[in-house]
Amino acid sequence: MTPKSFLLTDEVHRYLLDHTDPIDAVQRDLIDETAALGGISSMQIAPEQGAFMTMLTRLMSVTSAIEIGTFTGYSALAIARGLPPGGTLLCCDVSPEWTDIAKRYWDRAGVSDRIELRLGPALETLQSLPQDPAYDLAFVDADKTGYPAYVQELYPRLRTNGLVILDNVLRGGQVIPGHETNDEDRSMQGLNHALAVDQRFDTVLLPLADGLTFLRKR
Ligand SMILES: C[S@@+](CC[C@H](N)C(=O)[O-])C[C@H]1O[C@@H](n2cnc3c(N)ncnc32)[C@H](O)[C@@H]1O
C-alpha cells in the first residue's frame, strides 16, 4: 500500500483504477521513467488524482492555472490537458533535472505551448507575480512547511470563486494529533486547523490519495 492510497485496501484501489478513465501511453511512460528514479518517485501524484484534476480543470473552465511543485510533470500534464486552447499553466519548481523530464512529456502530449516553467524558490516566483486576481486554479505540491506562505501569496492572485488545491494534507495519517513524526506533519496540522476556520475560503478536505484540501476563494 503506497501513501497515495493509504486509506484503501489494494483490492479497492485496483477496483477504483479499473473504473476510472485509463491512463494513456504518455502517462504510462512518465510513470515508468519516474519510477526508475527510485523512492523519490512517490512524490508523483496518483493517476486517479490526475484524472480528477483534469476533469476539475475542464468543469471550472480554467484558463489560467499555477502549480507549486512540478517534479517530473504528471500533475502539470493533468492540468494542462484540461485547459482550453490559449489556456496557460505556470509551473514553479527548483529542479532543472526533474523538470527536464517533465518537459519531454509535455512535448509528447502536445501541451508545451500552454506551460511556462519558472525555476527557483516558489515563494520568490509567487512574490514576483503581480497581485492581480489572475488565476482560476492553483495546485500546491511542494515543500510542505512552505504551504502557509504559498496560500498567503496565492490569495490575492486568485480570482473570486477560484480554487486552491493542497496536496498531501493527511500526511499518510500523520496529521492526527499524537501521530506527528516531523516538522512537515506539524506544519500541516497547523495549516489544516487554520484553514478550517479561515473566513476567506470555503474549505473541504477530501480523502483522495494522500488527502486534498480544496479552498474556494469567497
Ligand atoms: C511532491 S513533488 C511534486 C510532484 C508533482 N506535483 C507531480 O505530480 O509529479 C515536490 C516538488 O516540489 C519541488 N520543490 C520543493 N521545494 C520547493 C521550493 N521551495 N520551491 C519550488 N519548488 C520546490 C521539488 O523540487 C519537487 O519537484
The ligand as an SDF file (V2000), in Angstrom:
LIG
                    3D

 27 29  0  0  0  0  0  0  0  0999 V2000
    5.8570   16.2420   -4.3960 C   0  0  0  0  0  0  0  0  0  0  0  0
    6.8860   16.8490   -5.6740 S   0  0  0  0  0  0  0  0  0  0  0  0
    5.7140   17.4120   -6.8620 C   0  0  0  0  0  0  0  0  0  0  0  0
    5.0530   16.2620   -7.5780 C   0  0  0  0  0  0  0  0  0  0  0  0
    4.3010   16.6930   -8.8260 C   0  0  0  0  0  0  0  0  0  0  0  0
    3.1730   17.5190   -8.4800 N   0  0  0  0  0  0  0  0  0  0  0  0
    3.8790   15.5010   -9.6550 C   0  0  0  0  0  0  0  0  0  0  0  0
    2.6950   15.3020   -9.8960 O   0  0  0  0  0  0  0  0  0  0  0  0
    4.7510   14.7490  -10.0650 O   0  0  0  0  0  0  0  0  0  0  0  0
    7.5310   18.3110   -4.9560 C   0  0  0  0  0  0  0  0  0  0  0  0
    8.3270   19.2140   -5.8960 C   0  0  0  0  0  0  0  0  0  0  0  0
    8.4840   20.4650   -5.2240 O   0  0  0  0  0  0  0  0  0  0  0  0
    9.7410   20.9900   -5.5570 C   0  0  0  0  0  0  0  0  0  0  0  0
   10.1060   21.9400   -4.5240 N   0  0  0  0  0  0  0  0  0  0  0  0
   10.4890   21.7080   -3.2490 C   0  0  0  0  0  0  0  0  0  0  0  0
   10.7290   22.8470   -2.5980 N   0  0  0  0  0  0  0  0  0  0  0  0
   10.4790   23.8440   -3.4670 C   0  0  0  0  0  0  0  0  0  0  0  0
   10.5220   25.2670   -3.3990 C   0  0  0  0  0  0  0  0  0  0  0  0
   10.8790   25.8970   -2.2760 N   0  0  0  0  0  0  0  0  0  0  0  0
   10.1980   25.9670   -4.4940 N   0  0  0  0  0  0  0  0  0  0  0  0
    9.8140   25.3480   -5.6470 C   0  0  0  0  0  0  0  0  0  0  0  0
    9.7490   24.0090   -5.7620 N   0  0  0  0  0  0  0  0  0  0  0  0
   10.0770   23.2720   -4.6940 C   0  0  0  0  0  0  0  0  0  0  0  0
   10.6550   19.7960   -5.6530 C   0  0  0  0  0  0  0  0  0  0  0  0
   11.7800   20.0910   -6.4870 O   0  0  0  0  0  0  0  0  0  0  0  0
    9.7320   18.7370   -6.2350 C   0  0  0  0  0  0  0  0  0  0  0  0
    9.8740   18.6460   -7.6150 O   0  0  0  0  0  0  0  0  0  0  0  0
  1  2  1  0
  2  3  1  0
  2 10  1  0
  3  4  1  0
  4  5  1  0
  5  6  1  0
  5  7  1  0
  7  8  2  0
  7  9  1  0
 10 11  1  0
 11 12  1  0
 11 26  1  0
 12 13  1  0
 13 14  1  0
 13 24  1  0
 14 15  1  0
 14 23  1  0
 15 16  2  0
 16 17  1  0
 17 18  1  0
 17 23  2  0
 18 19  1  0
 18 20  2  0
 20 21  1  0
 21 22  2  0
 22 23  1  0
 24 25  1  0
 24 26  1  0
 26 27  1  0
M  CHG  2   2   1   9  -1
M  END
$$$$
